[in-house]
Amino acid sequence: MHEQITDVLLRRKIMRKEITLGGNKKLKIYGTLHCQSGKRMLRKNRVFFHSEEEALQNDYRPCGHCLTEKYKIWKIKNSNGFI
């Protein structure tokens, strides 16, 4: 969680590739660290992931803005026949 990590430690983890994705814990959405939507979220709602697999294992879905193709695939898989 972003509230529990200092900015210095966060940058270090990003540079070391320990963190590669960010997510919104309220909306259960994950995306790239450069996503404009992600940058607007409140710090208290921000979580970080090492990999896409980690985000998916925690029931997060891809961001429709920065991960458009992955979001489209997720939406089709989770539409239950409704498009």
N, C-alpha and C positions, 0 to 999 in steps of 0.2 A: 504494500500500500504506500502511496506517495507521502502520506502524512508521517509515516514511520521511517523515512529515509531522508538523509540530508542531500542537498543538491550536489555536493561534492561526491558523495558516495554514489549517487545516481549516475552522474556523468562517468565515473570510473567503471561502473557496471555496464553501461552502454558501450563504452570504448572497448571493454574486454568481451563484448558480445554475450554477457550474462543476462542482459535484458535486450530483447529485440522487438517486442510488441507492447503496446499499452492497451488497457481496457477500462471500460466504465462498469464498476461493480453494481450500480443500480440498474442499468439497462442491459447488462450482460452482453456487451458488444466489445470486440477487440479490433485493433487496427495498427497501422504503422506508427512509428514515433513521430513522423512528419505530417500526419493527417491534421488538417485544419479543424475538423470536428473534434478530434481528440484534444487538441490544444485548448479548445474553449471549455472543456469540462472542468468542473470543480475539482480542486486538488484532493478533497476528501473522498471523492468517488473514483479516483484513478488508481488502478492496479497495474502491475507489470508482469510480463511473461517472458520466459526464456525462449519458447518456441510456440508455433501454431498448435502443435499437438497438446501442449500444456493448456492453452486457452480452450481448445475444444473439449478436453477432458473435464474442464471446469464449467462446461455448458455455456460457453460464450459463443456468439455468432460473429461472422465477419462483418466489418463495417461496409456499408453500401457506398461510401464515398471513396475510400482509399483502396479497398479490396473488392472492387466492383464485380469482377468475374467470379471470385470465390463467393461473394454474397448471392449472386444470381444462382449459382449451383446450390448453395445452402437453401435458398428460398424454394427452389423446385423440389428438393428433397424433403422439405418440411411443409409443403403446401397441402398435403393429404388430398391431392386431386383437385384443389382449387387454385386457379391461377388468376 
